[in-house]
Amino acid sequence: MESFFSSPRTKRAARKVHRFHDDARADVFDCIERFYDPRRRHSKLAYLSPMEFEARKMLA
């Protein structure tokens, strides 16, 4: 699914010109928040979602 969203993200980033660093940072943050699923499990995180992984790290 991530490869499906890769093209729109790349096109969005390529067509924008940001005058300020903070504007670019906000745009990247918006893109991540909109397209990234924080509940999807990752093999690199022992098949935990990023939210579960962070919660366990906070408890440890």
C-alpha positions in Angstrom: 0.0 0.0 0.0 2.9 2.4 0.7 4.1 2.1 -2.9 0.6 3.2 -4.0 0.9 6.4 -2.0 4.5 7.0 -2.9 3.7 8.6 -6.3 1.3 11.2 -5.0 3.7 12.1 -2.2 6.5 12.5 -4.6 4.5 14.6 -7.0 3.2 16.8 -4.1 6.7 17.5 -2.9 8.1 18.1 -6.4 5.5 20.8 -7.3 5.8 22.8 -4.2 8.3 25.6 -3.5 8.5 26.7 0.1 9.8 30.1 1.0 10.6 29.2 4.6 12.0 26.1 6.3 9.0 26.0 8.7 6.6 25.9 5.8 8.4 22.9 4.3 8.5 21.2 7.7 4.8 21.7 8.2 4.0 20.4 4.8 6.0 17.2 5.4 4.3 16.7 8.7 0.9 17.1 7.1 1.8 14.6 4.5 2.9 12.1 7.0 -0.1 12.6 9.2 -2.4 12.2 6.2 -0.9 9.2 4.6 0.9 7.2 7.3 -1.0 4.6 9.3 0.4 4.6 12.9 -1.5 1.4 13.7 0.0 -0.7 10.9 2.3 -3.4 12.2 6.0 -3.4 11.2 8.3 -6.4 11.0 11.2 -4.2 12.2 9.3 -3.4 15.4 8.6 -7.1 16.3 5.3 -6.9 14.5 4.0 -4.1 16.7 2.5 -0.9 15.5 4.5 2.3 16.0 2.0 3.4 18.6 2.3 0.1 20.6 6.1 0.1 20.2 6.4 3.6 21.7 3.9 2.8 24.5 6.0 -0.2 25.5 9.2 1.8 25.4 7.7 4.5 27.7 6.8 1.8 30.2 10.3 0.2 30.2 
